[in-house]
Amino acid sequence: MASHLSLRGLTVEGPGKLPASVPLQPGLNAIIGATGTGKSYIFQAIDFCLGAGKLHKRPKQAEGYKTAQLLLAVDDGNEYALSRRLDGGKITVSPYVSGVAQFLGAEELLESHDDKKSLSAWLLSLTGMAGLKLFKNQYLERKAFTFRNVAHLTMVDENRIIAEHSPATLGQRDSIPSDQRAFNVMVTGLGDETNIVVAPNKKNRDLQIDGKIDWIEKEVARLQAALSPFNDQGQTPDSKIAAIDLAIEDATSVVTVAKGRVIELEAKRLTTRQSVIATSDRLKSIGERIKQFGILRSFYDTDTERIEATLEAGHAFERLPGGHCAVCGMMPDHATAHADDSIETYEAAARSELAKLERLKTDLDDTLASLRSEQTEQEGEIESLSVSLQQIDREIAELLKPQVTTSADQLKHMMNARAEMVRAKDAQSSLDRLRIEQMELEKQKKRSVPKPPQPEKVPSGSITEFCKTVTDTLRAWRFDISSDVGFDEKTFDMIVNGQDRGGLGKGHRALTHAAFTISIMRYCIAAGLPHPGFVVLDSPLNPFKGITENENGEARVSHEVQDAFYADLANRPANEQYVIIENTEVPSPLISKINHITFSGNPRQPRTGFFPA
């Protein structure tokens, strides 16, 4: 929701210097003083704290002062202190509570006006004008609406107030279109939001075309250099590509056949190697079994020898001389039966075991013979397989591999050549396209630029109501006006008494400029449109001379207009704030009703000027 602002005071400080300050309040503030008392510096310092680029005047009394602080009140009850170094830079905005700027909640805002973190964006957000767009020239190029677009419509210094150009503009040629659009925004509350698509002006259009042509010429030169190696071969890129494709097809066929034979041999080699592995495993197994059976055969031989030795020992025992029986200790005659029985039994058992061993050895010998025969066969198989592997390896290495490699290299070379020809073909296509585009741009450059559609004018109803507000204001000031004020859209200025305002005398221009600026605020507030809520005018009355003359025949200040001017401002609603900087005195009956500040210019009187004496 839009709010209105109120200036509450200006203070300028410096180390070792007494603060220079003026309090301000809602309603009328009249700062009256002679020339050289710092009145205009107050105007500049207020404008500077509100985002102006720099202080144009630095009187001698301002030496040593470093910072300026402007107090602002918003009609929602919040107050802020805007502090800025006098040499420029960022603006610090701090909450202002109980007469003290609070560090907690303070933030630094940029002096640039088109940044979201700028003072301009902050002020516009308070006054309900954030996010608006503005046409900046006759070609409908837009820019962000900033507080500086508003400032000249609410603050007028002593030079601009008497200028002959429209009070809606700053008088600078480049800014006139955007200044006029800013006035439109103020009296309508609407930004220049549009979907109009317009052609650029001829100068900008030609610059854009020249830039494109320059790039095309450089690209054409690059492509021609890339195509130069192919230009003297007597064939088009398409015919060269077709010939290369045929050669690639032949080379591919050779490579395919050769690789097929290699694959076949490698499969055969794999099978042969697997056979070698299987045969080797079988040969190893046979060797292990022959070894084991050999050990078993030696066991059989040992057992045979042991049994035969036992039988031989038995026969030797029989041939021994007589004596007591070894079994029962009796004499031989008594032991004969025992001996005969045991020897015969043992011998029979031994003979049976020997026969068994012979059968086992015979079977084992047959098995060993069979294994050794198979061992010989497997060894021969391995030798045969090894020969086959060597033959396969030689065929691959000596016959097929060189053929495949040669064909593959040729194929790779041809593929690279084809890729180069494709690139050449693409480059030629790009070259042809760029030449056509260049010719079209040259034609465009010769064409005239259509006149851009003009921005929508201020609605007649709005401008009529605004002019009525200006008329009422001038009449309230007892200004000699015979008819309602009009508005000339061509000069973008008022028509006063049937005459262009810019053609009036200096004093009349100052007063009508003041009426224009004040009426903008009054019109906006009455219509519920956004406006900062204050007006600051420097010397709106001083140049004005009435139609009466003194005894010497010289024009004199019309006190009637002057008194009516102050009376009108003093009796306006409190939500309209006026800061009037003048050297013409306020009527005595009004002084108690307003914030009246006088700079005497006399060191012997209470306040000499803005800066402490």
NORJO-V164052 format. One record per helix or strand of 2 or more residues. SS is the DSSP state (helix for helix, strand for strand). FROM is the first residue (numbers start at 1). TO is the last residue. Records with the same first field share a line. If there is no record, write none. Layout:
BEGIN
SS = FROM-TO ; FROM-TO
END
This chain:
BEGIN
strand = 5-13 ; 20-23 ; 28-33 ; 67-74 ; 79-85 ; 91-97 ; 100-101 ; 107-110 ; 133-135 ; 142-144 ; 155-156 ; 486-488 ; 493-496 ; 499-500 ; 534-538 ; 577-582 ; 595-599
helix = 39-49 ; 60-62 ; 119-127 ; 147-151 ; 160-162 ; 173-188 ; 202-230 ; 237-318 ; 332-446 ; 460-476 ; 501-503 ; 506-527 ; 559-570 ; 588-591
END
